[in-house]
Amino acid sequence: MAGLCAAARARELGAEPVVLEKGSRPGGSMLLSSCVVWRYRTFEDFRAECPRGDEELQRVVFDGFDEALEWLVSFGPEVVWEDTPNPRTTGKRFEPRSLTEVLVRAAGDVRTGQGPGTVPGTWPIVLATGGFAVRYARDHGLLVRCNPWSEGDGLAFARERGAETAGDLDEFYGRAMPAPPARIGEEDYVRLSQLWDGEARVVNEHGEEFFPGPPAWHESDLAQAIARQPGGTAWFIVPAGLRDDPRVVAAREAGGTVVEEDGQLRLHVAAAVTHTQGGIAVDSQARVKGVDGLFAAGADVGGISTGGYSSGLAAALVMGRVAAESAAK
Ligand SMILES: Cc1cc2nc3c(=O)[nH]c(=O)nc-3n(C[C@H](O)[C@H](O)[C@H](O)COP(=O)(O)OP(=O)(O)OC[C@H]3O[C@@H](n4cnc5c(N)ncnc54)[C@H](O)[C@@H]3O)c2cc1C
């Protein structure tokens, strides 16, 4: 998302950017997402939800959001929701393939299959590799719930040149998903998410309750708590009367473990990583601190949502545009 937005904006400003995409297709995690691009309705709410985030960067994302969203709409992607159903947020939901298509067209020169070894000698460079969710999941024995290419190449590139990190490198945004042996393809990441809005009692493999109180509305706090349990797994316990609930049916159909006993259903879940929240330290112009000519956007940037959750797509959109504007200067 961030790379395509940066390139589209840079082209608008008269530059001739090239997008080097490591994957076999453009769109990254945006293409797999629910594609709701949103902000909190008030800045105070953003601060309250992400209390340890960088206030200056939060300001940039919040203040730049409305204009950036209008800009996105101007490319003509299919809009699925004109606004969000959550009264605390505002934004739009797009059809992800359509959004990817219009952004690729606007970005112009997008080359797929370009690994970290193909970084050009020509600067400025905007890093937009989507954070390091894949590496984080592998290192911690967790499930991946994002594109398969975001291994932290942007962060490594910046650090090799002396960049600092920002935010908590151990924090991620994620979901509880049916645990193996469930088979989960990319197309199932949204459908198979086990969001129970506090309805499920949660215990670890030893039967111990480890999560105090109901989860936050995004439930990423629960996913992170599960990640810290033995095996990165847990059991969600709900009344047996919910056996035909779409979440239970979907988990069972995917081959997940659902046990019915004593009037209860026990669903085996595992923590899955969507994107990392810590990353490269940038200033309000998306300049990588300490490295001239290097910019970063999207999940490569650390510290925007520390301690909570805000729209990753919104951060990618706004910071991608800011990075392009700074780089064009
Ligand atoms: C199932 C799911 C649902 C989601 N729903 C929402 C939602 O509704 N709203 C929301 O705000 N967010 C949502 N997200 C999160 C959102 O998709 C991400 O926050 C967002 O895509 C991050 O943007 P990005 O540009 O940083 O990363 P991406 O969109 O993932 O793009 C990063 C790109 O960098 C490429 N790359 C990696 N390494 C290299 C390299 N070395 N060289 C070249 N290219 C490289 C990757 O292949 C990828 O194409 C969801 C994510 C998933 C998976």
The ligand as an SDF file (V2000), in Angstrom:
LIG
                    3D

 53 58  0  0  0  0  0  0  0  0999 V2000
   -6.3150  -10.1580    6.4830 C   0  0  0  0  0  0  0  0  0  0  0  0
   -5.9290   -8.7400    6.7190 C   0  0  0  0  0  0  0  0  0  0  0  0
   -6.9220   -7.7960    6.9840 C   0  0  0  0  0  0  0  0  0  0  0  0
   -6.5670   -6.4540    7.1890 C   0  0  0  0  0  0  0  0  0  0  0  0
   -7.5490   -5.5280    7.3130 N   0  0  0  0  0  0  0  0  0  0  0  0
   -7.2220   -4.2230    7.4340 C   0  0  0  0  0  0  0  0  0  0  0  0
   -8.2200   -3.2150    7.4290 C   0  0  0  0  0  0  0  0  0  0  0  0
   -9.3970   -3.4730    7.2070 O   0  0  0  0  0  0  0  0  0  0  0  0
   -7.8290   -1.9280    7.6520 N   0  0  0  0  0  0  0  0  0  0  0  0
   -6.5240   -1.5900    7.8300 C   0  0  0  0  0  0  0  0  0  0  0  0
   -6.2390   -0.4050    8.0210 O   0  0  0  0  0  0  0  0  0  0  0  0
   -5.5490   -2.5110    7.7630 N   0  0  0  0  0  0  0  0  0  0  0  0
   -5.8650   -3.8120    7.5560 C   0  0  0  0  0  0  0  0  0  0  0  0
   -4.8750   -4.7450    7.4520 N   0  0  0  0  0  0  0  0  0  0  0  0
   -3.4750   -4.3100    7.6110 C   0  0  0  0  0  0  0  0  0  0  0  0
   -2.9520   -3.6610    6.3350 C   0  0  0  0  0  0  0  0  0  0  0  0
   -3.1150   -4.5220    5.2580 O   0  0  0  0  0  0  0  0  0  0  0  0
   -1.4800   -3.2820    6.5140 C   0  0  0  0  0  0  0  0  0  0  0  0
   -1.3430   -2.4930    7.6700 O   0  0  0  0  0  0  0  0  0  0  0  0
   -0.9740   -2.4750    5.3190 C   0  0  0  0  0  0  0  0  0  0  0  0
   -1.0950   -3.2400    4.1350 O   0  0  0  0  0  0  0  0  0  0  0  0
    0.4570   -2.0480    5.5380 C   0  0  0  0  0  0  0  0  0  0  0  0
    0.8920   -1.3670    4.3880 O   0  0  0  0  0  0  0  0  0  0  0  0
    2.3920   -1.4930    3.8970 P   0  0  0  0  0  0  0  0  0  0  0  0
    2.4990   -0.7540    2.6410 O   0  0  0  0  0  0  0  0  0  0  0  0
    3.2860   -1.1450    5.0100 O   0  0  0  0  0  0  0  0  0  0  0  0
    2.5860   -3.0660    3.6500 O   0  0  0  0  0  0  0  0  0  0  0  0
    2.0250   -3.9670    2.4540 P   0  0  0  0  0  0  0  0  0  0  0  0
    0.7260   -3.4790    1.9850 O   0  0  0  0  0  0  0  0  0  0  0  0
    2.0880   -5.3780    2.9380 O   0  0  0  0  0  0  0  0  0  0  0  0
    3.1150   -3.7710    1.3170 O   0  0  0  0  0  0  0  0  0  0  0  0
    4.4560   -4.1210    1.5410 C   0  0  0  0  0  0  0  0  0  0  0  0
    5.0310   -4.6270    0.2300 C   0  0  0  0  0  0  0  0  0  0  0  0
    6.4530   -4.6990    0.3220 O   0  0  0  0  0  0  0  0  0  0  0  0
    6.8880   -5.8630   -0.3860 C   0  0  0  0  0  0  0  0  0  0  0  0
    8.2500   -6.1980    0.0500 N   0  0  0  0  0  0  0  0  0  0  0  0
    8.6760   -6.8050    1.1740 C   0  0  0  0  0  0  0  0  0  0  0  0
   10.0250   -6.8710    1.1850 N   0  0  0  0  0  0  0  0  0  0  0  0
   10.4640   -6.2920    0.0390 C   0  0  0  0  0  0  0  0  0  0  0  0
   11.7490   -6.0420   -0.5340 C   0  0  0  0  0  0  0  0  0  0  0  0
   12.8850   -6.4050    0.0690 N   0  0  0  0  0  0  0  0  0  0  0  0
   11.8350   -5.4320   -1.7500 N   0  0  0  0  0  0  0  0  0  0  0  0
   10.7010   -5.0740   -2.4030 C   0  0  0  0  0  0  0  0  0  0  0  0
    9.4450   -5.2680   -1.9190 N   0  0  0  0  0  0  0  0  0  0  0  0
    9.3410   -5.8620   -0.6940 C   0  0  0  0  0  0  0  0  0  0  0  0
    5.8280   -6.8900   -0.0590 C   0  0  0  0  0  0  0  0  0  0  0  0
    5.8330   -7.9320   -0.9870 O   0  0  0  0  0  0  0  0  0  0  0  0
    4.5550   -6.0260   -0.1430 C   0  0  0  0  0  0  0  0  0  0  0  0
    4.0330   -6.0070   -1.4400 O   0  0  0  0  0  0  0  0  0  0  0  0
   -5.1880   -6.0840    7.1940 C   0  0  0  0  0  0  0  0  0  0  0  0
   -4.2080   -7.0120    6.8810 C   0  0  0  0  0  0  0  0  0  0  0  0
   -4.5680   -8.3230    6.6300 C   0  0  0  0  0  0  0  0  0  0  0  0
   -3.5100   -9.3130    6.2340 C   0  0  0  0  0  0  0  0  0  0  0  0
  1  2  1  0
  2  3  1  0
  2 52  2  0
  3  4  2  0
  4  5  1  0
  4 50  1  0
  5  6  2  0
  6  7  1  0
  6 13  1  0
  7  8  2  0
  7  9  1  0
  9 10  1  0
 10 11  2  0
 10 12  1  0
 12 13  2  0
 13 14  1  0
 14 15  1  0
 14 50  1  0
 15 16  1  0
 16 17  1  0
 16 18  1  0
 18 19  1  0
 18 20  1  0
 20 21  1  0
 20 22  1  0
 22 23  1  0
 23 24  1  0
 24 25  2  0
 24 26  1  0
 24 27  1  0
 27 28  1  0
 28 29  2  0
 28 30  1  0
 28 31  1  0
 31 32  1  0
 32 33  1  0
 33 34  1  0
 33 48  1  0
 34 35  1  0
 35 36  1  0
 35 46  1  0
 36 37  1  0
 36 45  1  0
 37 38  2  0
 38 39  1  0
 39 40  1  0
 39 45  2  0
 40 41  1  0
 40 42  2  0
 42 43  1  0
 43 44  2  0
 44 45  1  0
 46 47  1  0
 46 48  1  0
 48 49  1  0
 50 51  2  0
 51 52  1  0
 52 53  1  0
M  END
$$$$
